[in-house]
Amino acid sequence: MTASKASASPDESACYQHSGSLPLASRISLHVRRKMFRLFMDALKPMTATTILDVGVTSDSSHAESNYFEKLYPYPNQITCVGTEDGSHLTKEYPGLRYLQVVPGHRLPFKDREFDIVFSNAVLEHVGNREAQARFVAELRRVSKAFFITTPNRWFPFEHHTGLPFLHYLPPAIFRALIRNTRYRYWADEANLNILTASSMAKLFPGAAVHVEIVRTMGIGSNLVAYGTSGID
């Protein structure tokens, strides 16, 4: 579900391996994630009995924006969360929450439409090529009645994971070639990073009543959110 930790230390989440040098980016990320959480609450209107599956929790607990859904959601006892990293610490922090570790690319261990809502933040860009992304979305829709999926916007001037400006505007093959022999080489692998535009994200939801919204930071579209009903029988 998330990228492997090949370039990260054993206790470090791969997705945060360069965040230590970007404290301002971390603060901006928290602000945007709070904005996306408000959109989640307004758009899907969960209640006390609504069952939630959060796909893609992280082992990281040092960044304020990590696992923000669990921090902000008022009914943690209704959350089941899964991730490829060890998120067991969340069960201690949020009584009643359930956590399961899963294998990237494998079918989720849940029945069809087992959950009212599936939530997944910043995982979609880490699951591989467009075909792999489509399979990931289909699996999220399979286990839920409604979905809320977020990912960084490719057209934001700074690439979210490296902090590099504008380089990711180049064709993906060129972007990957330019960073392959740098400290950012982990992100040169499509299996670890494949960023999307609003139009490419919308194409991943055939047959679904989907809304794709652009969340803005300082007036610039920084993140994409897709939400709606699963539309799968």
N, CA, C and O of each residue as an XYZ file, in Angstrom:
932
protein
N       0.803     -1.194      0.000
C       0.000      0.000      0.000
C       0.845      1.255      0.000
O       0.585      2.177     -0.774
N       1.845      1.307      0.849
C       2.808      2.402      0.755
C       4.098      1.862      0.175
O       4.242      0.653     -0.009
N       5.031      2.745     -0.111
C       6.301      2.311     -0.674
C       7.080      1.490      0.346
O       6.890      1.635      1.554
N       7.950      0.635     -0.153
C       8.801     -0.132      0.753
C       9.810      0.801      1.412
O       9.975      1.944      0.985
N      10.490      0.309      2.460
C      11.405      1.164      3.210
C      12.860      0.890      2.854
O      13.738      0.944      3.715
N      13.110      0.597      1.592
C      14.460      0.199      1.191
C      15.516      1.243      1.499
O      16.660      0.893      1.793
N      15.150      2.540      1.437
C      16.152      3.581      1.637
C      16.022      4.264      2.992
O      16.726      5.238      3.259
N      15.147      3.780      3.837
C      14.947      4.392      5.135
C      15.557      3.504      6.219
O      15.741      2.303      6.020
N      15.862      4.099      7.351
C      16.355      3.322      8.479
C      15.212      2.484      9.045
O      14.054      2.772      8.741
N      15.481      1.471      9.844
C      14.443      0.572     10.317
C      13.315      1.269     11.046
O      12.165      0.854     10.897
N      13.587      2.343     11.856
C      12.500      3.013     12.573
C      11.950      4.213     11.848
O      11.131      4.942     12.408
N      12.367      4.444     10.631
C      11.946      5.640      9.900
C      10.980      5.263      8.779
O      11.218      4.325      8.018
N       9.898      6.011      8.699
C       8.983      5.813      7.589
C       9.642      6.306      6.310
O      10.206      7.400      6.276
N       9.571      5.499      5.262
C      10.190      5.881      3.990
C       9.645      7.204      3.477
O      10.381      8.004      2.900
N       8.366      7.429      3.686
C       7.747      8.628      3.119
C       8.177      9.905      3.827
O       7.932     11.001      3.323
N       8.819      9.780      4.998
C       9.269     10.963      5.725
C      10.789     11.076      5.742
O      11.337     11.874      6.502
N      11.474     10.296      4.922
C      12.923     10.250      5.030
C      13.613     11.557      4.698
O      14.751     11.760      5.122
N      12.966     12.468      3.945
C      13.566     13.760      3.649
C      12.849     14.918      4.341
O      13.193     16.080      4.123
N      11.849     14.606      5.177
C      11.063     15.674      5.789
C      11.810     16.424      6.877
O      11.465     17.564      7.189
N      12.831     15.802      7.461
C      13.569     16.472      8.528
C      14.219     17.751      8.072
O      14.428     18.662      8.874
N      14.548     17.838      6.782
C      15.190     19.039      6.256
C      14.174     20.043      5.732
O      14.547     21.078      5.178
N      12.882     19.739      5.907
C      11.827     20.594      5.363
C      10.789     20.921      6.437
O       9.613     20.599      6.264
N      11.203     21.566      7.563
C      10.251     21.838      8.642
C       9.087     22.729      8.216
O       7.963     22.537      8.679
N       9.343     23.703      7.336
C       8.256     24.557      6.866
C       7.257     23.734      6.065
O       6.047     23.920      6.195
N       7.761     22.826      5.238
C       6.879     21.952      4.462
C       6.014     21.108      5.384
O       4.846     20.858      5.086
N       6.584     20.665      6.510
C       5.830     19.869      7.469
C       4.677     20.678      8.062
O       3.570     20.164      8.217
N       4.937     21.941      8.393
C       3.884     22.787      8.960
C       2.796     23.067      7.931
O       1.609     23.068      8.256
N       3.205     23.301      6.695
C       2.224     23.534      5.631
C       1.393     22.275      5.403
O       0.181     22.342      5.203
N       2.066     21.127      5.435
C       1.371     19.858      5.238
C       0.300     19.648      6.303
O      -0.802     19.201      5.983
N       0.600     19.961      7.555
C      -0.385     19.809      8.622
C      -1.578     20.724      8.372
O      -2.722     20.309      8.558
N      -1.328     21.959      7.954
C      -2.411     22.895      7.664
C      -3.324     22.356      6.563
O      -4.549     22.414      6.673
N      -2.716     21.835      5.510
C      -3.502     21.311      4.387
C      -4.274     20.066      4.809
O      -5.421     19.883      4.404
N      -3.661     19.219      5.609
C      -4.339     18.003      6.037
C      -5.528     18.314      6.935
O      -6.541     17.617      6.884
N      -5.418     19.335      7.740
C      -6.583     19.758      8.527
C      -7.709     20.231      7.610
O      -8.886     19.980      7.868
N      -7.328     20.912      6.546
C      -8.317     21.372      5.578
C      -8.993     20.176      4.896
O     -10.207     20.180      4.691
N      -8.205     19.156      4.547
C      -8.776     17.966      3.913
C      -9.664     17.202      4.899
O     -10.673     16.620      4.500
N      -9.298     17.202      6.177
C     -10.144     16.542      7.173
C     -11.497     17.238      7.271
O     -12.531     16.577      7.370
N     -11.496     18.559      7.244
C     -12.779     19.287      7.285
C     -13.632     18.948      6.066
O     -14.850     18.807      6.171
N     -12.983     18.819      4.912
C     -13.711     18.428      3.707
C     -14.300     17.029      3.871
O     -15.440     16.779      3.481
N     -13.522     16.124      4.448
C     -14.022     14.770      4.716
C     -15.283     14.810      5.573
O     -16.282     14.171      5.245
N     -15.234     15.555      6.663
C     -16.373     15.620      7.573
C     -17.588     16.267      6.908
O     -18.718     15.821      7.110
N     -17.358     17.311      6.119
C     -18.460     18.013      5.459
C     -19.063     17.190      4.327
O     -20.280     17.179      4.141
N     -18.206     16.499      3.569
C     -18.682     15.785      2.381
C     -19.358     14.455      2.724
O     -20.378     14.108      2.128
N     -18.795     13.711      3.681
C     -19.302     12.364      3.957
C     -20.120     12.275      5.241
O     -20.812     11.283      5.469
N     -20.047     13.297      6.071
C     -20.894     13.410      7.263
C     -20.961     12.128      8.104
O     -22.048     11.596      8.330
N     -19.832     11.637      8.559
C     -19.848     10.426      9.397
C     -20.512     10.697     10.738
O     -20.478     11.814     11.255
N     -21.114      9.652     11.288
C     -21.767      9.736     12.593
C     -21.063      8.803     13.573
O     -20.082      8.148     13.221
N     -21.564      8.746     14.793
C     -20.887      7.976     15.833
C     -20.766      6.493     15.480
O     -19.811      5.836     15.892
N     -21.733      5.960     14.715
C     -21.720      4.530     14.387
C     -21.081      4.229     13.030
O     -21.035      3.067     12.627
N     -20.591      5.236     12.319
C     -19.998      5.037     11.001
C     -18.677      4.281     11.129
O     -17.792      4.681     11.885
N     -18.557      3.203     10.394
C     -17.315      2.420     10.436
C     -16.341      2.951      9.391
O     -16.711      3.188      8.241
N     -15.088      3.136      9.810
C     -14.055      3.744      8.969
C     -12.887      2.783      8.809
O     -12.431      2.180      9.781
N     -12.404      2.642      7.575
C     -11.145      1.957      7.320
C     -10.152      2.990      6.821
O     -10.382      3.628      5.794
N      -9.047      3.160      7.539
C      -7.975      4.066      7.123
C      -6.856      3.219      6.538
O      -6.225      2.433      7.245
N      -6.615      3.383      5.242
C      -5.617      2.580      4.539
C      -4.350      3.400      4.330
O      -4.350      4.383      3.589
N      -3.264      2.984      4.995
C      -1.983      3.630      4.776
C      -1.428      4.378      5.961
O      -0.749      5.388      5.779
N      -1.697      3.912      7.192
C      -1.091      4.574      8.351
C       0.410      4.309      8.357
O       0.889      3.347      7.758
N       1.132      5.173      9.036
C       2.588      5.122      9.025
C       3.149      4.801     10.406
O       2.482      5.002     11.420
N       4.360      4.309     10.432
C       5.055      4.063     11.697
C       5.534      5.356     12.339
O       5.863      5.374     13.525
N       5.577      6.439     11.568
C       6.141      7.699     12.066
C       5.246      8.324     13.134
O       4.024      8.364     12.995
N       5.874      8.807     14.194
C       5.139      9.548     15.222
C       5.853     10.847     15.580
O       5.502     11.502     16.561
N       6.863     11.221     14.780
C       7.653     12.406     15.087
C       7.171     13.655     14.350
O       7.543     14.768     14.721
N       6.353     13.488     13.320
C       5.841     14.617     12.564
C       4.384     14.871     12.930
O       3.591     13.936     13.036
N       4.043     16.128     13.119
C       2.689     16.476     13.563
C       1.624     16.041     12.573
O       0.489     15.768     12.962
N       1.981     15.975     11.294
C       0.994     15.630     10.275
C       0.813     14.130     10.084
O      -0.089     13.707      9.361
N       1.659     13.313     10.724
C       1.556     11.857     10.576
C       0.249     11.338     11.166
O      -0.155     11.749     12.253
N      -0.407     10.437     10.445
C      -1.642      9.810     10.924
C      -2.635     10.851     11.457
O      -3.223     10.693     12.527
N      -2.793     11.907     10.676
C      -3.624     13.018     11.156
C      -5.088     12.643     11.309
O      -5.799     13.227     12.127
N      -5.541     11.671     10.527
C      -6.954     11.288     10.640
C      -7.255     10.775     12.045
O      -8.266     11.147     12.641
N      -6.387      9.931     12.568
C      -6.586      9.387     13.913
C      -6.546     10.495     14.969
O      -7.259     10.420     15.970
N      -5.723     11.512     14.756
C      -5.617     12.612     15.716
C      -6.873     13.474     15.738
O      -7.250     14.007     16.781
N      -7.519     13.609     14.580
C      -8.625     14.548     14.461
C     -10.006     13.902     14.533
O     -10.976     14.573     14.887
N     -10.115     12.633     14.209
C     -11.438     12.016     14.122
C     -12.004     11.801     15.518
O     -11.312     11.259     16.380
N     -13.255     12.216     15.765
C     -13.792     12.194     17.136
C     -14.219     10.820     17.636
O     -14.514     10.671     18.822
N     -14.262      9.791     16.751
C     -14.745      8.475     17.165
C     -13.693      7.396     16.845
O     -13.927      6.548     15.984
N     -12.545      7.421     17.528
C     -11.458      6.490     17.187
C     -11.840      5.027     17.356
O     -11.246      4.159     16.715
N     -12.828      4.734     18.213
C     -13.242      3.343     18.413
C     -13.934      2.763     17.181
O     -14.184      1.559     17.121
N     -14.248      3.620     16.190
C     -14.878      3.158     14.954
C     -13.864      2.996     13.817
O     -14.240      2.679     12.689
N     -12.584      3.212     14.115
C     -11.556      3.163     13.076
C     -10.850      1.810     13.077
O     -10.417      1.320     14.120
N     -10.741      1.219     11.888
C      -9.803      0.134     11.628
C      -8.752      0.708     10.694
O      -9.106      1.310      9.680
N      -7.497      0.545     10.994
C      -6.467      1.089     10.113
C      -5.472      0.006      9.720
O      -5.179     -0.915     10.483
N      -4.962      0.153      8.493
C      -3.988     -0.802      7.977
C      -2.826     -0.047      7.369
O      -2.961      1.107      6.963
N      -1.686     -0.708      7.310
C      -0.511     -0.112      6.687
C       0.549     -1.172      6.471
O       0.487     -2.255      7.053
N       1.512     -0.860      5.639
C       2.627     -1.782      5.417
C       3.733     -1.558      6.438
O       4.619     -2.399      6.594
N       3.683     -0.425      7.134
C       4.615     -0.155      8.220
C       3.945     -0.494      9.551
O       2.735     -0.714      9.590
N       4.703     -0.538     10.622
C       4.169     -0.897     11.931
C       3.407      0.290     12.534
O       4.011      1.272     12.967
N       2.104      0.185     12.554
C       1.272      1.233     13.149
C       0.646      0.804     14.455
O      -0.349      1.387     14.884
N       1.213     -0.209     15.100
C       0.607     -0.742     16.322
C       0.569      0.281     17.450
O      -0.243      0.168     18.368
N       1.454      1.290     17.382
C       1.443      2.324     18.430
C       0.112      3.068     18.476
O      -0.247      3.641     19.505
N      -0.620      3.059     17.363
C      -1.895      3.783     17.318
C      -2.938      3.153     18.233
O      -3.818      3.850     18.739
N      -2.850      1.844     18.450
C      -3.833      1.189     19.320
C      -3.663      1.622     20.773
O      -4.612      1.580     21.555
N      -2.451      2.037     21.128
C      -2.210      2.533     22.488
C      -2.644      3.991     22.623
O      -3.128      4.412     23.674
N      -2.464      4.752     21.550
C      -2.803      6.173     21.588
C      -4.303      6.423     21.477
O      -4.807      7.417     22.000
N      -5.022      5.522     20.796
C      -6.441      5.743     20.529
C      -7.225      4.496     20.929
O      -7.384      3.580     20.122
N      -7.715      4.451     22.165
C      -8.419      3.266     22.668
C      -9.602      2.890     21.771
O     -10.399      3.737     21.367
N      -9.685      1.606     21.479
C     -10.770      1.087     20.639
C     -10.398      0.971     19.183
O     -11.064      0.259     18.432
N      -9.340      1.658     18.763
C      -8.885      1.575     17.371
C      -8.281      0.195     17.122
O      -7.646     -0.390     18.000
N      -8.493     -0.316     15.901
C      -7.940     -1.619     15.516
C      -6.912     -1.411     14.412
O      -7.141     -0.625     13.493
N      -5.775     -2.112     14.493
C      -4.718     -1.990     13.487
C      -4.325     -3.360     12.948
O      -4.214     -4.328     13.701
N      -4.115     -3.431     11.626
C      -3.616     -4.637     10.977
C      -2.494     -4.255     10.023
O      -2.603     -3.266      9.298
N      -1.424     -5.029     10.019
C      -0.359     -4.802      9.038
C      -0.666     -5.627      7.792
O      -1.069     -6.786      7.889
N      -0.471     -5.015      6.612
C      -0.817     -5.671      5.358
C       0.391     -5.682      4.427
O       1.390     -5.004      4.666
N       0.273     -6.466      3.365
C       1.354     -6.618      2.390
C       1.032     -5.770      1.163
O      -0.088     -5.836      0.656
N       1.991     -4.968      0.668
C       1.729     -4.122     -0.501
C       1.219     -4.929     -1.691
O       1.763     -5.983     -2.020
N       0.169     -4.420     -2.332
C      -0.351     -5.030     -3.542
C      -1.275     -6.207     -3.317
O      -1.866     -6.710     -4.272
N      -1.418     -6.665     -2.066
C      -2.276     -7.803     -1.785
C      -3.708     -7.353     -1.505
O      -3.946     -6.204     -1.134
N      -4.636     -8.252     -1.683
C      -6.036     -8.005     -1.377
C      -6.184     -7.687      0.111
O      -5.549     -8.328      0.949
N      -7.004     -6.717      0.437
C      -7.229     -6.366      1.838
C      -8.029     -7.469      2.526
O      -8.896     -8.074      1.895
N      -7.764     -7.746      3.796
C      -8.399     -8.875      4.495
C      -9.789     -8.530      5.031
O     -10.082     -8.745      6.207
N     -10.640     -7.994      4.156
C     -11.979     -7.591      4.560
C     -12.998     -8.031      3.516
O     -12.665     -8.263      2.354
N     -14.245     -8.140      3.959
C     -15.330     -8.524      3.060
C     -15.734     -7.336      2.184
O     -15.388     -6.190      2.472
N     -16.464     -7.626      1.123
C     -17.001     -6.567      0.268
C     -17.893     -5.645      1.085
O     -18.756     -6.093      1.839
N     -17.666     -4.351      0.919
C     -18.458     -3.313      1.598
C     -18.543     -3.517      3.115
O     -19.579     -3.265      3.730
N     -17.465     -3.965      3.689
C     -17.455     -4.181      5.141
C     -17.494     -2.869      5.913
O     -17.975     -2.832      7.045
N     -16.987     -1.780      5.306
C     -16.901     -0.497      6.000
C     -17.804      0.533      5.334
O     -18.047      0.490      4.128
N     -18.293      1.459      6.153
C     -19.104      2.548      5.603
C     -18.255      3.473      4.741
O     -18.679      3.892      3.664
N     -17.043      3.790      5.224
C     -16.156      4.725      4.506
C     -14.733      4.194      4.544
O     -14.266      3.715      5.577
N     -14.051      4.282      3.414
C     -12.616      4.048      3.398
C     -11.922      5.391      3.193
O     -12.290      6.176      2.320
N     -10.920      5.630      4.012
C     -10.127      6.857      3.964
C      -8.694      6.456      3.636
O      -8.163      5.507      4.213
N      -8.067      7.181      2.709
C      -6.671      6.882      2.387
C      -5.969      8.173      2.009
O      -6.332      8.829      1.032
N      -4.969      8.529      2.785
C      -4.259      9.782      2.566
C      -2.851      9.541      2.048
O      -2.059      8.846      2.683
N      -2.541     10.119      0.889
C      -1.175     10.136      0.356
C      -0.565      8.741      0.248
O       0.603      8.536      0.580
N      -1.359      7.795     -0.215
C      -0.877      6.445     -0.491
C      -0.884      6.176     -1.989
O       0.006      5.505     -2.510
N      -1.879      6.696     -2.669
C      -2.101      6.398     -4.086
C      -0.860      6.628     -4.935
O      -0.604      5.867     -5.868
N      -0.085      7.664     -4.630
C       1.093      7.987     -5.438
C       2.258      7.029     -5.183
O       3.287      7.114     -5.852
N       2.101      6.117     -4.220
C       3.193      5.211     -3.856
C       2.959      3.751     -4.254
O       3.747      2.884     -3.875
N       1.910      3.463     -5.000
C       1.587      2.049     -5.243
C       2.052      1.554     -6.612
O       1.894      0.371     -6.911
N       2.624      2.429     -7.458
C       3.159      1.957     -8.733
C       2.589      2.688     -9.930
O       2.195      3.850     -9.833
N       2.547      1.998    -11.062
C       2.098      2.633    -12.306
C       0.594      2.852    -12.293
O      -0.078      2.517    -11.317
N       0.065      3.412    -13.371
C      -1.365      3.740    -13.402
C      -2.230      2.499    -13.247
O      -3.281      2.558    -12.609
N      -1.808      1.377    -13.818
C      -2.578      0.143    -13.672
C      -2.616     -0.293    -12.204
O      -3.662     -0.708    -11.705
N      -1.492     -0.201    -11.525
C      -1.449     -0.552    -10.104
C      -2.299      0.414     -9.289
O      -2.965      0.004     -8.338
N      -2.280      1.686     -9.653
C      -3.113      2.668     -8.956
C      -4.588      2.361     -9.146
O      -5.375      2.492     -8.208
N      -4.974      1.951    -10.361
C      -6.375      1.603    -10.629
C      -6.792      0.386     -9.799
O      -7.908      0.342     -9.281
N      -5.908     -0.590     -9.673
C      -6.224     -1.775     -8.852
C      -6.358     -1.393     -7.383
O      -7.231     -1.905     -6.681
N      -5.498     -0.499     -6.921
C      -5.562     -0.038     -5.530
C      -6.901      0.654     -5.255
O      -7.552      0.379     -4.247
N      -7.304      1.550     -6.154
C      -8.582      2.247     -5.996
C      -9.741      1.255     -6.013
O     -10.658      1.364     -5.199
N      -9.710      0.289     -6.932
C     -10.783     -0.705     -7.014
C     -10.891     -1.514     -5.722
O     -11.992     -1.854     -5.288
N      -9.744     -1.821     -5.110
C      -9.763     -2.569     -3.860
C     -10.337     -1.728     -2.724
O     -11.073     -2.249     -1.886
N     -10.014     -0.443     -2.684
C     -10.604      0.434     -1.666
C     -12.118      0.514     -1.843
O     -12.867      0.483     -0.867
N     -12.555      0.615     -3.082
C     -13.996      0.676     -3.347
C     -14.686     -0.646     -3.016
O     -15.844     -0.659     -2.598
N     -13.972     -1.757     -3.206
C     -14.573     -3.066     -2.923
C     -14.983     -3.196     -1.461
O     -16.049     -3.736     -1.164
N     -14.147     -2.708     -0.545
C     -14.382     -2.952      0.880
C     -15.224     -1.862      1.541
O     -15.425     -1.892      2.756
N     -15.719     -0.903      0.760
C     -16.399      0.242      1.371
C     -17.643      0.643      0.590
O     -17.812      0.288     -0.577
N     -18.501      1.388      1.263
C     -19.681      1.966      0.616
C     -19.387      3.360      0.078
O     -20.056      3.824     -0.845
N     -18.399      4.024      0.645
C     -17.989      5.361      0.195
C     -16.488      5.490      0.407
O     -15.898      4.774      1.216
N     -15.876      6.417     -0.334
C     -14.419      6.552     -0.268
C     -14.015      8.020     -0.181
O     -14.743      8.916     -0.608
N     -12.827      8.236      0.388
C     -12.210      9.560      0.469
C     -10.708      9.324      0.331
O     -10.064      8.817      1.250
N     -10.156      9.697     -0.824
C      -8.774      9.367     -1.168
C      -8.037     10.654     -1.541
O      -8.525     11.435     -2.359
N      -6.885     10.870     -0.954
C      -6.112     12.078     -1.233
C      -4.751     11.721     -1.823
O      -4.235     10.622     -1.619
N      -4.184     12.674     -2.556
C      -2.852     12.511     -3.131
C      -2.302     13.896     -3.454
O      -3.086     14.820     -3.670
N      -0.995     14.070     -3.495
C      -0.445     15.373     -3.889
C      -0.789     15.709     -5.345
O      -0.947     14.819     -6.182
N      -0.898     16.985     -5.622
C      -1.166     17.469     -6.976
C       0.158     17.661     -7.718
O       1.048     18.372     -7.251
N       0.270     17.026     -8.863
C       1.511     17.145     -9.626
C       1.828     18.594     -9.982
O       3.002     18.946    -10.105
N       0.819     19.442    -10.151
C       1.059     20.808    -10.613
C       1.354     21.796     -9.496
O       1.439     22.998     -9.748
N       1.513     21.313     -8.257
C       2.009     22.189     -7.195
C       3.493     22.458     -7.476
O       4.211     21.529     -7.845
N       3.969     23.683     -7.316
C       5.347     24.011     -7.731
C       6.439     23.191     -7.050
O       7.493     22.960     -7.643
N       6.207     22.752     -5.821
C       7.205     21.966     -5.097
C       6.733     20.519     -5.000
O       5.612     20.250     -4.569
N       7.595     19.593     -5.404
C       7.246     18.184     -5.264
C       7.249     17.832     -3.777
O       8.209     18.128     -3.065
N       6.179     17.206     -3.316
C       5.939     17.034     -1.893
C       6.997     16.203     -1.174
O       7.286     16.472     -0.008
N       7.572     15.219     -1.819
C       8.446     14.275     -1.134
C       9.912     14.708     -1.130
O      10.651     14.404     -0.193
N      10.321     15.405     -2.161
C      11.714     15.859     -2.259
C      11.878     17.325     -1.891
O      12.958     17.746     -1.475
N      10.807     18.108     -2.042
C      10.893     19.553     -1.838
C      11.491     20.284     -3.023
O      11.681     21.499     -2.971
N      11.791     19.555     -4.095
C      12.404     20.185     -5.271
C      11.362     20.965     -6.067
O      10.249     20.480     -6.272
N      11.715     22.175     -6.520
C      10.745     22.970     -7.287
C      10.787     22.659     -8.779
O      11.856     22.542     -9.377
N       9.604     22.528     -9.361
C       9.376     22.506    -10.814
C       9.937     21.310    -11.568
O       9.480     21.025    -12.675
N      10.909     20.603    -11.011
C      11.542     19.504    -11.744
C      10.523     18.434    -12.132
O      10.639     17.822    -13.194
N       9.531     18.209    -11.282
C       8.519     17.176    -11.534
C       7.519     17.591    -12.614
O       6.668     16.791    -13.002
N       7.612     18.835    -13.107
C       6.778     19.254    -14.240
C       7.263     18.602    -15.545
O       6.512     18.496    -16.514
N       8.515     18.176    -15.552
C       9.073     17.517    -16.729
C       8.390     16.162    -16.941
O       7.780     15.631    -16.013
N       8.486     15.599    -18.149
C       7.962     14.242    -18.343
C       8.522     13.300    -17.280
O       9.697     13.407    -16.931
N       7.708     12.379    -16.756
C       8.152     11.529    -15.645
C       9.484     10.828    -15.880
O      10.296     10.732    -14.960
N       9.723     10.341    -17.085
C      10.981      9.630    -17.346
C      12.180     10.551    -17.167
O      13.224     10.117    -16.681
N      12.046     11.807    -17.550
C      13.144     12.762    -17.406
C      13.332     13.134    -15.931
O      14.457     13.193    -15.436
N      12.233     13.380    -15.248
C      12.296     13.686    -13.812
C      13.016     12.569    -13.060
O      13.886     12.838    -12.232
N      12.659     11.325    -13.344
C      13.268     10.197    -12.644
C      14.748     10.069    -12.980
O      15.566      9.769    -12.111
N      15.085     10.296    -14.243
C      16.499     10.205    -14.648
C      17.343     11.254    -13.949
O      18.487     10.983    -13.583
N      16.796     12.457    -13.757
C      17.551     13.554    -13.152
C      17.817     13.336    -11.668
O      18.832     13.803    -11.153
N      16.931     12.641    -10.978
C      17.133     12.455     -9.535
C      17.688     11.076     -9.194
O      17.948     10.792     -8.025
N      17.871     10.220    -10.188
C      18.256      8.828     -9.928
C      19.604      8.706     -9.211
O      19.788      7.798     -8.400
N      20.533      9.595     -9.497
C      21.865      9.516     -8.886
C      22.071     10.588     -7.822
O      23.198     11.018     -7.577
N      20.990     11.012     -7.198
C      21.061     12.017     -6.142
C      20.574     11.412     -4.830
O      20.223     10.233     -4.778
N      20.553     12.206     -3.790
C      20.045     11.732     -2.496
C      18.558     11.399     -2.555
O      18.021     10.778     -1.638
N      17.897     11.810     -3.627
C      16.467     11.544     -3.793
C      16.195     10.321     -4.668
O      15.082     10.149     -5.165
N      17.195      9.483     -4.857
C      17.072      8.374     -5.812
C      15.913      7.428     -5.473
O      15.340      6.811     -6.371
N      15.567      7.310     -4.193
C      14.435      6.454     -3.804
C      13.180      6.823     -4.591
O      12.405      5.953     -4.989
N      12.991      8.128     -4.809
C      11.779      8.609     -5.475
C      11.869      8.519     -6.992
O      10.909      8.853     -7.687
N      13.002      8.076     -7.515
C      13.143      7.905     -8.961
C      12.466      6.630     -9.458
O      12.245      6.465    -10.657
N      12.143      5.747     -8.548
C      11.486      4.486     -8.896
C       9.976      4.712     -8.952
O       9.382      5.174     -7.978
N       9.357      4.390    -10.079
C       7.910      4.566    -10.225
C       7.130      3.797     -9.169
O       6.033      4.208     -8.792
N       7.679      2.692     -8.689
C       7.009      1.915     -7.651
C       6.908      2.693     -6.347
O       6.036      2.407     -5.526
N       7.788      3.674     -6.143
C       7.794      4.468     -4.913
C       7.093      5.810     -5.062
O       6.562      6.346     -4.089
N       7.088      6.357     -6.280
C       6.464      7.663     -6.486
C       5.962      7.798     -7.919
O       6.729      7.696     -8.876
N       4.661      8.028     -8.044
C       4.031      8.254     -9.344
C       2.914      9.269     -9.132
O       1.769      8.898     -8.871
N       3.247     10.538     -9.244
C       2.319     11.601     -8.879
C       1.263     11.825     -9.967
O       1.472     11.502    -11.137
N       0.136     12.381     -9.549
C      -1.031     12.487    -10.414
C      -1.496     13.924    -10.596
O      -1.195     14.810     -9.796
N      -2.243     14.123    -11.680
C      -3.003     15.349    -11.900
C      -4.466     15.046    -11.596
O      -4.835     13.890    -11.391
N      -5.289     16.075    -11.569
C      -6.718     15.864    -11.310
C      -7.337     14.971    -12.372
O      -8.155     14.109    -12.051
N      -6.960     15.163    -13.632
C      -7.559     14.361    -14.704
C      -7.105     12.907    -14.634
O      -7.912     12.003    -14.849
N      -5.827     12.665    -14.337
C      -5.369     11.279    -14.245
C      -5.967     10.578    -13.031
O      -6.192      9.369    -13.062
N      -6.223     11.326    -11.969
C      -6.862     10.727    -10.799
C      -8.307     10.350    -11.104
O      -8.753      9.266    -10.730
N      -9.041     11.230    -11.779
C     -10.446     10.964    -12.079
C     -10.620      9.698    -12.907
O     -11.623      8.999    -12.767
N      -9.652      9.397    -13.768
C      -9.748      8.219    -14.635
C      -9.634      6.907    -13.869
O      -9.911      5.844    -14.425
N      -9.234      6.964    -12.608
C      -9.074      5.756    -11.809
C     -10.381      5.281    -11.194
O     -10.395      4.270    -10.492
N     -11.493      5.995    -11.443
C     -12.768      5.697    -10.784
C     -13.885      5.397    -11.783
O     -14.936      6.033    -11.717
N     -13.699      4.463    -12.695
C     -14.782      4.154    -13.641
C     -16.003      3.606    -12.902
O     -15.881      2.762    -12.014
N     -17.169      4.097    -13.283
C     -18.402      3.589    -12.695
C     -18.739      4.134    -11.332
O     -19.726      3.712    -10.731
N     -17.951      5.058    -10.825
C     -18.215      5.626     -9.501
C     -18.727      7.050     -9.620
O     -18.357      7.788    -10.533
N     -19.596      7.422     -8.671
C     -20.033      8.816     -8.575
C     -18.946      9.566     -7.808
O     -19.017      9.707     -6.587
N     -17.940     10.046     -8.542
C     -16.753     10.597     -7.896
C     -16.671     12.104     -8.066
O     -16.993     12.640     -9.126
N     -16.239     12.779     -7.017
C     -15.918     14.205     -7.065
C     -14.415     14.317     -6.848
O     -13.885     13.776     -5.878
N     -13.731     15.013     -7.742
C     -12.302     15.268     -7.557
C     -12.140     16.760     -7.301
O     -12.485     17.590     -8.142
N     -11.609     17.086     -6.128
C     -11.438     18.488     -5.749
C      -9.953     18.800     -5.583
O      -9.162     17.948     -5.180
N      -9.602     20.025     -5.899
C      -8.240     20.512     -5.714
C      -8.199     21.338     -4.430
O      -8.912     22.333     -4.299
N      -7.369     20.922     -3.495
C      -7.206     21.647     -2.237
C      -6.046     22.605     -2.407
O      -4.978     22.214     -2.879
N      -6.242     23.846     -2.029
C      -5.265     24.888     -2.317
C      -4.469     25.305     -1.087
O      -4.983     25.357      0.030
N      -3.200     25.600     -1.333
C      -2.301     26.152     -0.327
C      -1.795     27.479     -0.848
O      -1.141     27.538     -1.889
N      -2.096     28.546     -0.125
C      -1.717     29.891     -0.563
C      -2.195     30.152     -2.001
O      -1.504     30.776     -2.806
N      -3.394     29.654     -2.286
C      -4.014     29.896     -3.588
C      -3.582     28.946     -4.688
O      -4.091     29.029     -5.806
N      -2.653     28.042     -4.396
C      -2.141     27.118     -5.413
C      -2.598     25.705     -5.067
O      -2.526     25.290     -3.911
N      -3.063     24.974     -6.064
C      -3.536     23.616     -5.844
C      -2.425     22.685     -5.402
O      -1.545     22.351     -6.196
N      -2.453     22.262     -4.147
C      -1.379     21.429     -3.604
C      -1.753     19.956     -3.512
O      -0.894     19.082     -3.627
N      -3.030     19.687     -3.305
C      -3.468     18.312     -3.093
C      -4.750     18.028     -3.874
O      -5.512     18.938     -4.201
N      -4.965     16.759     -4.160
C      -6.173     16.300     -4.829
C      -6.946     15.400     -3.884
O      -6.362     14.605     -3.147
N      -8.266     15.534     -3.911
C      -9.136     14.680     -3.105
C     -10.217     14.114     -4.001
O     -10.899     14.852     -4.713
N     -10.370     12.799     -3.962
C     -11.469     12.132     -4.674
C     -12.380     11.500     -3.628
O     -11.920     10.762     -2.756
N     -13.670     11.793     -3.722
C     -14.612     11.188     -2.777
C     -15.934     10.897     -3.464
O     -16.272     11.514     -4.474
N     -16.667      9.965     -2.914
C     -17.955      9.606     -3.480
C     -18.410      8.239     -2.992
O     -17.866      7.693     -2.032
N     -19.418      7.694     -3.669
C     -19.908      6.364     -3.332
C     -19.224      5.338     -4.214
O     -18.859      5.627     -5.353
N     -19.054      4.147     -3.683
C     -18.232      3.164     -4.358
C     -18.841      2.658     -5.663
O     -18.110      2.423     -6.625
N     -20.145      2.487     -5.718
C     -20.788      2.097     -6.973
C     -20.403      0.729     -7.456
O     -20.389      0.483     -8.662
N     -20.086     -0.183     -6.535
C     -19.706     -1.546     -6.908
C     -20.670     -2.502     -6.220
O     -20.835     -2.444     -5.002
N     -21.308     -3.380     -6.986
C     -22.260     -4.348     -6.406
C     -21.541     -5.639     -6.026
O     -22.170     -6.571     -5.524
